[in-house]
Amino acid sequence: MFKTMSLALLGGASFFAATIDHAAALDAAGFQQPTAIYGGPPPQSGPPVRSAYIESPRMGGGFIEFLFGNGPGQGQGQGQGYRQRGGGEPPQVYQQQPSNSEPQQALPEQEQAYDPTQRPLDPKYEKQLVDYDGKERAGTIVIDTPNKFLYLVQAYGRAVRYCIGVGRPGFTWAGVKTVSAKREWPDWTPPPEMLARRPDLPRHMEGGPANPLGARAMYLGSSLYRIHGSNEPWTIGTNVSSGCIRMRNEDVIDLYGRVNVGARVIVL
């Protein structure tokens, strides 16, 4: 009897050892994934995605769990685990929100401030010898206020034409005067009417480059009006004065040398 029991125990132990060796061999070989065959190009697998899963419950216990489970001591108290899976699910894409730190669109460059002193003179305002078909005799000055030209009538139907600055709106006038006096680099004494409008003006200014009467002046009769030069040549060709006829210094010097006291001046 004892011999029979010994043989039974020995047979059981041998079966148990063989079973353990077979399980270890399966564990070492690993589980081989079946080869997938596709009718077309294989789907592109996206980036690995972590997903939660619930471990399968125990499959009994003891020896069977040892064979088909995760090994001894594993699975105890582990309700959730993570595995990576590759799949065709598209990854979530998040659009980047605009940042306040992004550079703003560059503002257009500011235009340079206009400097009237750099305004070039229109070529038509240069001194020119032109045709004259009027009835005034040579030596007469004709001032065309609307077009801002002064003509010095010459013989044989010709005239020397100069560009001028004329009175501002409300300060223009028309009439016939004579040149009563001529001055080189004249002094300037603003009349009371001008001082009333411009109390900031000096009461008197000596002649010179800074003087607003410029290099020459020709006085018109007993009036306050003059034909004179200017230290602001960029104003020539505009409505700028209080009634005087303004010229560039180089032009007024030329006119001054051509005109005599007593010359007739016609203002249109």
Rosetta silent file (secondary structure, phi, psi, omega in degrees, C-alpha in Angstrom):
SEQUENCE: MFKTMSLALLGGASFFAATIDHAAALDAAGFQQPTAIYGGPPPQSGPPVRSAYIESPRMGGGFIEFLFGNGPGQGQGQGQGYRQRGGGEPPQVYQQQPSNSEPQQALPEQEQAYDPTQRPLDPKYEKQLVDYDGKERAGTIVIDTPNKFLYLVQAYGRAVRYCIGVGRPGFTWAGVKTVSAKREWPDWTPPPEMLARRPDLPRHMEGGPANPLGARAMYLGSSLYRIHGSNEPWTIGTNVSSGCIRMRNEDVIDLYGRVNVGARVIVL
SCORE:     score description
SCORE:     0.000 S_00000001
   1 L     0.000  -48.729  178.023    0.000    0.000    0.000 S_00000001
   2 H   -61.054  -33.678  179.489    2.724    2.413    0.945 S_00000001
   3 H   -67.637  -39.540  178.584    4.503    1.493   -2.230 S_00000001
   4 H   -64.516  -43.852  178.854    1.433    2.323   -4.269 S_00000001
   5 H   -63.544  -38.669  179.383    1.034    5.734   -2.548 S_00000001
   6 H   -62.936  -41.842  179.064    4.701    6.520   -3.160 S_00000001
   7 H   -65.824  -37.208  179.393    4.301    5.804   -6.825 S_00000001
   8 H   -65.884  -44.682  179.595    1.215    8.019   -6.993 S_00000001
   9 H   -63.337  -40.632  179.946    2.963   10.904   -5.245 S_00000001
  10 H   -64.727  -39.313  177.905    5.974   10.547   -7.496 S_00000001
  11 H   -65.885  -39.265  178.687    3.759   10.590  -10.582 S_00000001
  12 H   -64.939  -42.681  179.869    1.934   13.716   -9.386 S_00000001
  13 H   -62.603  -39.782  179.329    5.168   15.564   -8.690 S_00000001
  14 H   -64.591  -41.194  177.591    6.460   14.680  -12.164 S_00000001
  15 H   -63.945  -39.689  179.955    3.271   15.973  -13.761 S_00000001
  16 H   -64.685  -42.332 -179.966    3.472   19.186  -11.694 S_00000001
  17 H   -66.499  -39.783 -179.983    7.102   19.769  -12.725 S_00000001
  18 H   -66.789  -36.666  178.871    6.345   19.127  -16.390 S_00000001
  19 H   -65.216  -41.516  178.781    3.425   21.533  -16.266 S_00000001
  20 H   -63.134  -42.812 -179.580    5.620   24.259  -14.743 S_00000001
  21 H   -64.437  -39.024  179.836    8.261   23.754  -17.460 S_00000001
  22 H   -66.374  -38.443  178.789    5.627   23.955  -20.173 S_00000001
  23 H   -66.854  -40.893  179.147    4.207   27.211  -18.706 S_00000001
  24 H   -63.688  -38.387  179.426    7.663   28.760  -18.469 S_00000001
  25 H   -65.404  -41.230  176.799    8.323   27.848  -22.089 S_00000001
  26 H   -62.409  -40.567 -179.232    5.101   29.501  -23.177 S_00000001
  27 H   -65.986  -37.896 -179.071    5.949   32.598  -21.128 S_00000001
  28 H   -70.274  -37.687 -177.475    9.446   32.825  -22.655 S_00000001
  29 H   -71.437  -29.810 -179.721    8.182   32.408  -26.213 S_00000001
  30 L    78.643  168.896 -178.517    5.596   35.123  -25.827 S_00000001
  31 L   -93.814  122.333 -178.438    2.331   35.495  -27.642 S_00000001
  32 L   -88.246  125.360  177.310    2.735   35.841  -31.413 S_00000001
  33 L   -72.200  136.356  177.322    0.365   38.346  -33.084 S_00000001
  34 L   -65.874  147.753  179.428   -1.328   36.888  -36.148 S_00000001
  35 L   -77.454  124.652 -179.600   -0.271   38.440  -39.460 S_00000001
  36 L   -89.603  135.353  178.762   -2.967   40.798  -40.816 S_00000001
  37 L  -114.484  126.428 -175.580   -3.600   40.710  -44.573 S_00000001
  38 L  -111.769  148.891  176.413   -5.228   43.790  -46.151 S_00000001
  39 L   -75.491  -22.752  179.917   -6.928   44.164  -49.500 S_00000001
  40 L  -131.227 -163.029  178.383   -5.336   47.587  -49.960 S_00000001
  41 L   -61.724  140.556 -179.027   -2.542   49.593  -48.356 S_00000001
  42 L   -62.607  144.394  178.905   -2.369   48.993  -44.618 S_00000001
  43 L   -63.512  143.417  178.397   -3.970   51.730  -42.545 S_00000001
  44 L   -76.001  124.226  179.431   -1.582   54.277  -41.177 S_00000001
  45 L   -83.479  136.311  179.619   -1.316   53.851  -37.499 S_00000001
  46 L   -78.440 -177.155  179.103   -1.384   57.017  -35.500 S_00000001
  47 L   -65.341  150.748 -179.059    0.861   57.852  -32.613 S_00000001
  48 L   -54.563  136.758 -179.718    0.611   55.544  -29.587 S_00000001
  49 E  -119.992  133.114  178.509   -2.351   56.374  -27.411 S_00000001
  50 E   -85.708  130.089  179.986   -2.555   55.540  -23.745 S_00000001
  51 E  -134.141  152.162 -179.647   -5.891   53.986  -22.775 S_00000001
  52 E   -88.070  147.809  175.404   -7.300   52.657  -19.557 S_00000001
  53 E  -145.479  160.518  178.041   -8.432   49.073  -19.188 S_00000001
  54 E  -104.991  126.985  179.726   -9.770   46.864  -16.449 S_00000001
  55 L   -65.017  146.530  179.195   -7.797   43.772  -15.712 S_00000001
  56 L   -65.393  149.519 -179.482   -9.638   40.530  -16.166 S_00000001
  57 L   -68.296  166.694  178.863  -10.863   38.901  -12.974 S_00000001
  58 L   -61.529  144.762 -177.647   -9.099   36.035  -11.369 S_00000001
  59 L  -101.030   44.874  178.771   -9.580   32.735  -13.154 S_00000001
  60 L   117.547  -93.641  179.139  -10.033   30.576  -10.157 S_00000001
  61 L   153.848  169.317  175.357   -6.966   30.481   -7.997 S_00000001
  62 H    63.363 -127.041 -171.698   -3.959   28.546   -7.096 S_00000001
  63 H   -67.206  -42.459 -179.574   -2.380   26.516   -9.826 S_00000001
  64 H   -64.130  -41.758  178.308   -4.722   27.542  -12.706 S_00000001
  65 H   -63.857  -35.558  178.528   -4.213   31.255  -11.898 S_00000001
  66 H   -64.023  -38.180 -177.472   -0.493   30.666  -11.859 S_00000001
  67 H   -73.175  -41.902 -171.394   -0.625   29.114  -15.313 S_00000001
  68 H  -109.392   -2.633  179.562   -2.911   31.668  -17.058 S_00000001
  69 L   -92.626 -157.242 -177.511   -2.473   34.782  -14.946 S_00000001
  70 L   -95.862   12.594  179.217    0.359   37.325  -14.656 S_00000001
  71 L   101.383  168.124 -177.361    2.389   35.262  -12.302 S_00000001
  72 L   -67.497  140.456  175.509    2.486   35.089   -8.568 S_00000001
  73 L    81.846   -0.300  179.966    1.987   38.290   -6.645 S_00000001
  74 L  -110.029  147.855 -178.994    0.543   40.198   -9.664 S_00000001
  75 L    93.454  -12.696  179.904   -2.989   41.373  -10.005 S_00000001
  76 L   -73.380  117.792  174.069   -3.478   41.778   -6.288 S_00000001
  77 L    72.214   17.305  179.257   -5.242   45.073   -5.601 S_00000001
  78 L  -111.025  102.676 -178.787   -4.843   46.409   -9.184 S_00000001
  79 L   -84.739  -38.014 -178.106   -8.200   47.514  -10.468 S_00000001
  80 E  -125.315  149.154  173.899   -6.997   49.612  -13.460 S_00000001
  81 E  -140.594  175.388  178.950   -3.967   49.468  -15.685 S_00000001
  82 E  -127.144  138.091  172.714   -2.735   51.227  -18.885 S_00000001
  83 E  -133.902  154.304  176.578   -1.638   49.753  -22.141 S_00000001
  84 E   -95.037  140.192  178.010   -0.574   51.384  -25.348 S_00000001
  85 E  -135.704  142.914  173.881   -2.415   50.597  -28.523 S_00000001
  86 L   -96.965  138.238 -178.224   -1.833   51.700  -32.081 S_00000001
  87 L  -156.427  175.438 -179.100   -4.917   52.536  -34.058 S_00000001
  88 L   -88.922    3.296 -179.266   -6.346   54.597  -36.861 S_00000001
  89 L   -66.527  127.879 -179.352   -8.060   57.038  -34.528 S_00000001
  90 L   -68.608  139.772  178.542   -6.884   60.543  -35.431 S_00000001
  91 L   -67.944  151.725  177.194   -5.105   62.361  -32.644 S_00000001
  92 L   -68.407  136.674 -179.073   -6.834   65.358  -31.148 S_00000001
  93 L  -116.317  130.260  179.868   -5.685   68.618  -32.689 S_00000001
  94 L  -112.695  127.785  177.632   -5.792   71.865  -30.782 S_00000001
  95 L   -78.189  135.413 -179.373   -5.674   75.198  -32.588 S_00000001
  96 L   -73.467  127.479  178.361   -3.183   77.610  -31.170 S_00000001
  97 L   -76.794  145.643  178.844   -4.855   80.663  -29.752 S_00000001
  98 L   -62.502  137.555 -178.571   -3.434   84.063  -30.762 S_00000001
  99 L   -97.014  142.124  177.218   -0.990   85.355  -28.247 S_00000001
 100 L   -67.019  -15.493 -177.687   -0.947   88.904  -27.004 S_00000001
 101 L   -87.129   -5.125 -179.570    2.794   88.791  -27.351 S_00000001
 102 L   -66.260  141.734 -177.825    2.655   88.372  -31.129 S_00000001
 103 L   -64.837  138.539  177.544    4.083   91.412  -32.903 S_00000001
 104 L   -76.935  157.843  178.378    1.513   93.832  -34.215 S_00000001
 105 L   -61.507  134.290 -176.823    1.430   94.824  -37.838 S_00000001
 106 L   -64.385  135.242  176.734    3.954   97.535  -38.454 S_00000001
 107 L   -73.653  142.943  176.182    2.462  100.951  -38.805 S_00000001
 108 L   -58.422  146.181  179.393    3.136  102.662  -41.925 S_00000001
 109 L   -62.189  140.529  178.098    5.996  105.078  -41.704 S_00000001
 110 L   -71.334  140.930  178.271    4.902  108.616  -40.963 S_00000001
 111 L   -70.483  142.996  179.129    5.256  111.033  -43.790 S_00000001
 112 L   -65.722  140.753  179.804    7.898  113.622  -43.303 S_00000001
 113 L   -61.003  136.606 -178.491    6.558  117.015  -42.320 S_00000001
 114 L   -71.850  128.332  178.752    6.241  119.312  -45.290 S_00000001
 115 L  -107.704  105.811 -176.744    8.822  122.078  -45.219 S_00000001
 116 H   -63.361  -23.093 -178.743    7.579  125.024  -47.283 S_00000001
 117 H   -68.122  -17.336 -179.451   11.066  126.522  -47.367 S_00000001
 118 H   -98.927    5.601 -179.377   12.142  123.612  -49.602 S_00000001
 119 L   -66.513  120.255 -179.817    9.309  124.072  -52.106 S_00000001
 120 L   -70.891  150.143  179.330   10.945  124.398  -55.536 S_00000001
 121 L   -77.270  131.193  176.593    9.908  127.315  -57.713 S_00000001
 122 L   -60.917  131.518 -178.786    7.665  126.381  -60.602 S_00000001
 123 H   -53.358  -29.592 -179.120    9.639  126.998  -63.825 S_00000001
 124 H   -68.630  -16.108  179.309    6.825  129.157  -65.154 S_00000001
 125 H   -90.641   -0.882  175.598    7.533  131.605  -62.325 S_00000001
 126 L   -69.110  153.029  177.066   11.107  132.225  -63.426 S_00000001
 127 L   -60.550  132.073 -176.700   11.888  135.625  -64.949 S_00000001
 128 E  -143.290  151.714  171.308   11.122  135.472  -68.670 S_00000001
 129 E   -95.082  119.196 -173.385   10.987  137.708  -71.741 S_00000001
 130 E  -126.821  168.248  175.143    7.503  137.281  -73.188 S_00000001
 131 E   -75.285  145.215  177.999    5.294  138.797  -75.881 S_00000001
 132 L  -135.687  124.088 -178.014    3.149  141.751  -74.882 S_00000001
 133 L  -114.694   18.815  178.560    0.227  142.979  -76.982 S_00000001
 134 L   -79.424 -179.689 -177.766   -1.122  145.663  -74.626 S_00000001
 135 L   -99.696   -0.496 -178.143   -1.264  149.369  -75.239 S_00000001
 136 L   -74.308  145.126 -178.184    1.013  150.463  -72.377 S_00000001
 137 L   -80.297  164.149 -179.996    4.268  152.134  -73.351 S_00000001
 138 L   -58.821  141.864 -178.940    7.731  150.853  -72.516 S_00000001
 139 L    95.319   -9.763  179.766    8.783  151.372  -68.881 S_00000001
 140 L   -83.107  141.934  175.148    5.265  150.808  -67.524 S_00000001
 141 E  -100.724  125.523  176.220    4.694  148.193  -64.806 S_00000001
 142 E  -117.112  122.921 -177.724    1.557  146.101  -65.195 S_00000001
 143 E  -108.009  116.191  177.736    0.578  143.873  -62.248 S_00000001
 144 E   -94.799   90.306 -174.717   -1.734  140.928  -63.045 S_00000001
 145 L   -61.212  -48.373 -177.126   -3.000  140.169  -59.526 S_00000001
 146 L   -58.624  -37.779 -177.460   -5.179  137.089  -60.312 S_00000001
 147 L   -95.872   -3.447  174.866   -2.350  135.314  -62.151 S_00000001
 148 L    62.246   48.037  175.143    0.421  136.612  -59.860 S_00000001
 149 E  -128.775  146.249  171.935    2.632  138.107  -62.565 S_00000001
 150 E  -117.490  129.385 -179.969    4.328  141.523  -62.908 S_00000001
 151 E  -112.462  129.976  169.380    5.178  142.753  -66.422 S_00000001
 152 E  -104.299  108.936 -173.196    7.726  145.448  -67.203 S_00000001
 153 E   -67.530  133.638  176.870    6.764  146.588  -70.670 S_00000001
 154 L  -111.972  173.611  176.818    9.572  146.726  -73.229 S_00000001
 155 L   -74.098  161.600  173.010    9.700  148.136  -76.742 S_00000001
 156 L    64.126   37.235  174.457    8.568  146.217  -79.815 S_00000001
 157 L    69.679   32.438  178.711    5.768  144.244  -78.181 S_00000001
 158 E  -125.270  162.492  177.881    7.858  142.543  -75.515 S_00000001
 159 E  -153.524  149.084  172.225    7.818  142.535  -71.713 S_00000001
 160 E   -92.153  125.076 -176.457    9.891  141.114  -68.872 S_00000001
 161 E  -108.818  133.174  178.011    7.648  138.939  -66.719 S_00000001
 162 E  -123.320  151.574  172.881    8.265  138.237  -63.011 S_00000001
 163 E   -87.663  144.401 -177.235    6.390  136.066  -60.526 S_00000001
 164 L  -135.358  164.386  166.925    4.991  137.884  -57.475 S_00000001
 165 E  -105.842  140.714 -175.273    3.176  137.336  -54.208 S_00000001
 166 E  -122.640 -177.701 -176.475   -0.005  139.371  -53.767 S_00000001
 167 E   -65.505  147.264  173.593   -2.454  140.367  -51.034 S_00000001
 168 L   -66.424  164.438  177.084   -4.376  137.816  -49.026 S_00000001
 169 L   -53.023  128.555 -177.322   -8.164  137.695  -49.501 S_00000001
 170 L    94.955   -9.003 -178.868   -9.519  141.049  -48.345 S_00000001
 171 L  -119.776    3.525  177.270   -6.176  142.818  -48.912 S_00000001
 172 L   -80.279  158.825 -179.328   -6.025  142.909  -52.693 S_00000001
 173 L  -153.961  168.729  178.429   -6.600  146.168  -54.534 S_00000001
 174 L  -141.891  151.385  179.894   -6.551  147.664  -58.037 S_00000001
 175 E   158.810 -171.535 -179.860   -5.634  151.081  -59.409 S_00000001
 176 E  -121.902  127.311  179.527   -2.937  153.251  -60.986 S_00000001
 177 E  -131.473  173.892  172.723    0.091  154.484  -59.015 S_00000001
 178 E  -127.550  153.609  176.661    3.556  155.872  -59.738 S_00000001
 179 E   -74.864  114.869 -177.173    6.922  154.920  -58.261 S_00000001
 180 E   -97.221  -19.920  179.929    7.549  157.716  -55.766 S_00000001
 181 E  -162.910  158.586  177.744   10.783  156.435  -54.204 S_00000001
 182 E  -133.103  139.939 -179.882   13.321  153.635  -54.348 S_00000001
 183 E  -139.039  139.451  171.911   15.343  152.173  -51.468 S_00000001
 184 E   -96.721  133.044 -176.583   18.107  149.557  -51.210 S_00000001
 185 L    43.497   64.364 -173.557   17.874  147.308  -48.161 S_00000001
 186 L   -71.934  153.537  168.971   15.104  149.479  -46.751 S_00000001
 187 L   -73.055  163.097  178.494   14.144  149.808  -43.081 S_00000001
 188 E  -130.777  124.668  175.107   10.715  148.616  -42.101 S_00000001
 189 L  -122.865  104.503 -178.010    8.293  150.429  -39.826 S_00000001
 190 L   -60.171  136.040  178.148    4.947  148.584  -39.598 S_00000001
 191 L   -70.519  160.769 -179.130    1.974  150.962  -39.913 S_00000001
 192 H   -55.996  -36.966  179.964   -0.496  151.320  -37.018 S_00000001
 193 H   -61.206  -39.398  179.001   -3.119  149.278  -38.862 S_00000001
 194 H   -71.486  -39.076  178.911   -0.715  146.329  -39.106 S_00000001
 195 H   -65.350  -32.120  177.672    0.381  146.654  -35.493 S_00000001
 196 H   -64.971  -35.906  178.456   -3.258  146.562  -34.430 S_00000001
 197 H   -80.303  -33.273 -176.275   -3.607  143.194  -36.183 S_00000001
 198 L  -129.786   77.847 -178.818   -0.172  141.929  -35.158 S_00000001
 199 L   -65.831  -11.349  179.974    0.915  143.463  -31.828 S_00000001
 200 L   -80.055  -10.277 -177.758    3.825  140.974  -31.738 S_00000001
 201 L   -72.508  150.873  176.923    5.596  142.752  -34.626 S_00000001
 202 L   -68.734  152.934  178.580    8.590  145.004  -33.936 S_00000001
 203 L   -75.185  -23.752  178.023    7.970  148.737  -34.023 S_00000001
 204 L  -159.809  145.395  177.778   10.942  149.231  -36.322 S_00000001
 205 E  -139.710  130.199  177.499   13.489  147.009  -38.083 S_00000001
 206 L   -68.837  153.701  178.579   16.725  148.009  -39.759 S_00000001
 207 L   -65.659  151.149  179.850   17.323  146.918  -43.331 S_00000001
 208 L   157.637  179.949 -177.547   19.152  143.659  -43.961 S_00000001
 209 L   -58.562  -28.479 -179.346   18.673  140.016  -44.948 S_00000001
 210 L   -85.011   -7.705 -177.565   16.251  139.426  -42.053 S_00000001
 211 L   -74.803  132.719 -178.168   14.060  142.388  -42.991 S_00000001
 212 L   -65.863  -13.381  177.099   10.722  141.349  -44.572 S_00000001
 213 L   -82.451   -7.844  174.676   11.087  144.089  -47.250 S_00000001
 214 L    72.323 -154.877 -170.381   14.055  142.246  -48.677 S_00000001
 215 L   -78.879  -28.950 -177.135   16.869  143.704  -50.770 S_00000001
 216 E  -143.677  156.913  175.455   14.969  146.516  -52.593 S_00000001
 217 E  -145.854  140.432  174.667   11.747  148.468  -52.328 S_00000001
 218 E  -123.428  115.743 -174.182    9.852  150.787  -54.735 S_00000001
 219 E   -84.436  139.157 -174.702    7.211  152.911  -53.006 S_00000001
 220 E  -103.933  101.154  177.824    3.898  153.507  -54.755 S_00000001
 221 L    56.176 -140.233  179.845    2.796  157.143  -54.475 S_00000001
 222 L   -96.756    6.843 -178.963    1.666  158.242  -51.024 S_00000001
 223 L   -77.829  174.580  176.110    0.112  154.866  -50.218 S_00000001
 224 L   -87.343    1.426 -175.988    1.448  152.274  -47.818 S_00000001
 225 L   -88.352  148.474  179.588    1.977  149.854  -50.684 S_00000001
 226 E  -142.703  157.042  163.528    5.354  148.900  -52.117 S_00000001
 227 E  -100.394  118.145 -173.060    6.926  146.583  -54.611 S_00000001
 228 E  -145.147  170.173  177.464    9.638  144.911  -52.547 S_00000001
 229 L   -80.657 -166.482 -177.519   11.778  141.849  -52.068 S_00000001
 230 L  -157.628  147.055  171.239   11.303  139.115  -49.474 S_00000001
 231 L   -97.149   12.479  175.923   13.206  136.937  -47.029 S_00000001
 232 L  -129.451   71.723 -173.931   10.571  134.219  -47.606 S_00000001
 233 H   -62.778  -21.906 -179.724   10.977  133.310  -51.283 S_00000001
 234 H   -69.713  -11.353  178.856    8.781  130.198  -50.949 S_00000001
 235 H   -86.945   -6.137  179.711    5.739  132.497  -50.570 S_00000001
 236 L   -67.334  136.415 -176.403    6.125  133.859  -54.103 S_00000001
 237 L    92.654   10.467 -179.230    3.205  132.834  -56.295 S_00000001
 238 L  -129.209  170.416  172.170    0.700  132.881  -53.397 S_00000001
 239 E   -88.846  105.258 -166.081   -1.740  135.226  -51.700 S_00000001
 240 E  -135.964  -24.256 -169.139    0.420  136.216  -48.782 S_00000001
 241 E   -99.562 -179.057  175.579    0.753  139.957  -48.126 S_00000001
 242 L   -97.649   21.034  176.939   -1.284  142.792  -46.663 S_00000001
 243 L   126.708  -18.067  178.089   -1.496  144.470  -50.072 S_00000001
 244 L   -74.977  160.990  177.903    2.153  144.942  -51.053 S_00000001
 245 E   -98.792  118.005 -172.982    3.639  143.294  -54.148 S_00000001
 246 E  -104.597  139.940  179.723    6.253  140.779  -53.065 S_00000001
 247 L  -134.890  162.712  170.431    9.111  139.463  -55.247 S_00000001
 248 L   -67.247  150.927 -177.201   12.144  137.234  -54.903 S_00000001
 249 H   -59.630  -41.649 -179.115   15.237  139.250  -53.971 S_00000001
 250 H   -65.534  -31.887  179.061   17.046  138.439  -57.219 S_00000001
 251 H   -76.154  -40.959 -178.762   14.009  139.553  -59.218 S_00000001
 252 H   -68.357  -31.464  175.702   13.399  142.771  -57.326 S_00000001
 253 H   -65.473  -40.639  178.341   17.062  143.719  -57.727 S_00000001
 254 H   -64.912  -45.848  179.482   16.721  143.197  -61.483 S_00000001
 255 H   -64.008  -41.152 -179.008   13.492  145.244  -61.646 S_00000001
 256 H   -56.844  -39.544 -179.866   14.949  147.969  -59.436 S_00000001
 257 H   -73.503  -15.128 -177.076   17.763  148.510  -61.932 S_00000001
 258 H   -99.437  -18.265 -170.777   15.315  148.844  -64.852 S_00000001
 259 L  -106.855  139.837  177.001   12.720  151.182  -63.311 S_00000001
 260 L  -104.494  157.054  171.868   12.980  154.918  -62.718 S_00000001
 261 L   -60.523  138.216 -176.809   11.193  157.057  -60.153 S_00000001
 262 L    96.561   -6.535  179.498    7.969  158.310  -61.742 S_00000001
 263 L   -63.254  145.495 -178.535    7.299  155.081  -63.618 S_00000001
 264 E   -83.112  137.168 -179.503    3.619  154.258  -64.055 S_00000001
 265 E  -125.479  121.400  179.628    2.246  151.213  -62.183 S_00000001
 266 E  -112.237  119.518 -179.452   -1.083  149.647  -63.201 S_00000001
 267 E  -106.215  120.035 -178.516   -2.578  147.129  -60.751 S_00000001
 268 L   -96.459    0.000    0.000   -5.292  144.892  -62.206 S_00000001
